[in-house]
């Protein structure tokens, strides 16, 4: 799989949350742990298909518990964002089977230069706990399906 773009523009559509005390970018960086919104569409190429996540999709970065940020990294670490964005979009919309979404997550972490140990820990966490994020109501699936297109 080849990732078309790693440049992702996001905004914070919800009320500002308390600043993250452990942000790796410094105290004056505008980083908040919470939901962010994609401002421009992002395309990924995978096995001859184009997966587009459309502008307006909201996601929460990599779902990393704060207790392990010092070992794995901050949820908004730039290397994690492409994988987290696509994975969240695929989980929310069920545009692909869960195992395929998990494989793409691992591949994008690898392409983004995430080291083997962090990548393996994140992939195992997704395997173990992803089932809690996979379940959606028909209304939720309909809502999120409009943000993901596969051609």
Secondary structure in CASP SS format (residue, H / E / C, confidence):
PFRMAT SS
TARGET T0000
AUTHOR 0000-0000-0000
METHOD secondary structure of the structure
MODEL  1
X C 1.00
X E 1.00
X E 1.00
X C 1.00
X C 1.00
X C 1.00
X C 1.00
X C 1.00
X C 1.00
X E 1.00
X E 1.00
X C 1.00
X C 1.00
X C 1.00
X C 1.00
X C 1.00
X C 1.00
X C 1.00
X E 1.00
X C 1.00
X C 1.00
X C 1.00
X C 1.00
X C 1.00
X C 1.00
X C 1.00
X C 1.00
X C 1.00
X C 1.00
X C 1.00
X C 1.00
X E 1.00
X C 1.00
X C 1.00
X C 1.00
X E 1.00
X E 1.00
X E 1.00
X C 1.00
X C 1.00
X C 1.00
X E 1.00
X E 1.00
X E 1.00
X E 1.00
X E 1.00
X C 1.00
X C 1.00
X E 1.00
X E 1.00
X E 1.00
X E 1.00
X E 1.00
X C 1.00
X C 1.00
X C 1.00
X C 1.00
X E 1.00
X E 1.00
X C 1.00
X C 1.00
X C 1.00
X C 1.00
X C 1.00
X C 1.00
X H 1.00
X H 1.00
X H 1.00
X C 1.00
X C 1.00
X C 1.00
X C 1.00
X C 1.00
X C 1.00
X C 1.00
X C 1.00
X C 1.00
X H 1.00
X H 1.00
X H 1.00
X H 1.00
X H 1.00
X H 1.00
X H 1.00
X H 1.00
X H 1.00
X H 1.00
X H 1.00
X H 1.00
X H 1.00
X H 1.00
X H 1.00
X H 1.00
X C 1.00
X C 1.00
X C 1.00
X C 1.00
X H 1.00
X H 1.00
X H 1.00
X H 1.00
X H 1.00
X H 1.00
X H 1.00
X H 1.00
X H 1.00
X H 1.00
X H 1.00
X H 1.00
X H 1.00
X H 1.00
X C 1.00
X C 1.00
X C 1.00
X C 1.00
X H 1.00
X H 1.00
X H 1.00
X H 1.00
X H 1.00
X H 1.00
X H 1.00
X H 1.00
X H 1.00
X H 1.00
X H 1.00
X H 1.00
X H 1.00
X H 1.00
X H 1.00
X H 1.00
X H 1.00
X H 1.00
X H 1.00
X C 1.00
X C 1.00
X C 1.00
X H 1.00
X H 1.00
X H 1.00
X H 1.00
X H 1.00
X H 1.00
X H 1.00
X H 1.00
X C 1.00
X C 1.00
X E 1.00
X E 1.00
X E 1.00
X C 1.00
END
